[in-house]
Amino acid sequence: MKHILLFGLLLAFIVSCKNNTTTTPTATSEDAKSKEIKRLLEEANHLWSPPADSSFTLNNSTTEHISTNDKEIWAKLDSALAIDSTNIKAYLARTNYLIACKKFQEVLPILRTAEKKAPFNAELWSMKAVFEDYYGDSLVAQKNYRSADSAYAIYIEQYATDSIAYPAYRMSRALNMALMTDNFTPFEEELKFTQKVFPKSRGSIDKNFFGKNKKDFFNKFFNGQEYKSKGGIMPQ
């Protein structure tokens, strides 16, 4: 699952789901809808994860491939979105599966639709910026990068006393800025700072995993160029 791990530092999926939740619905009908959507998304995720489909999860091919349970997965994803077309988690579940399938070109339209339906947080802005930068409109990408940067600045202030979230958001912001400016030097300095001040927060991260510039980063993510560790580990 190298491609999802590349966004591990950006916290693109797990944290997006946690931080982008709306206020708890008070109406019983809305609460029931939320529970049903959650059930459908969890079941869809289970269908392309071990042990339901271990071969899909362990497939390191650089070409597109789908789960053996593809039809069932999309049936559940479609059902979840049909219940509530403004539920951001329903869109994230779709992009998550498509990235796992390496169907990258199908992700951006979903993110563009999601942007119109629900508020984005830092991770979502950053993820959309990356896909806009590579497949879409570079001017829109710059705008999205800036939106992510502003949101990350707020997170960093809010989580200043959290030894896990604080360094993670600092690195996420630094990587987002590196991609926006195509200058990875500040990001490399942030990695050194994190490993020195928060040695237990992310393990030993090899800067080469992310590449030396934007082109290198995109080649690793979208074109499947292999990363060979020199003693470090990929971010978890």
Secondary structure, DSSP 4 states (H G I P E B T S, - for coil): -HHHHHTTTTTTTHHHHHHT--PPP-SHHHHHHHHHHHHHHHHHHHHTSTTTTHHHHT---SS----TTHHHHHHHHHHHHHH-TT-HHHHHHHHHHHHHTT-GGGHHHHHHHHHHHS---HHHHHHHHHHHHHHS-HHHHHHHHHHHHHHHHHHHHHTTT-TTHHHHHHHHHHHHHHHHHT--HHHHHHHHHHHHH-TTTS--B-GGGT-SSHHHHHHHHHS-PPP--SS-B---
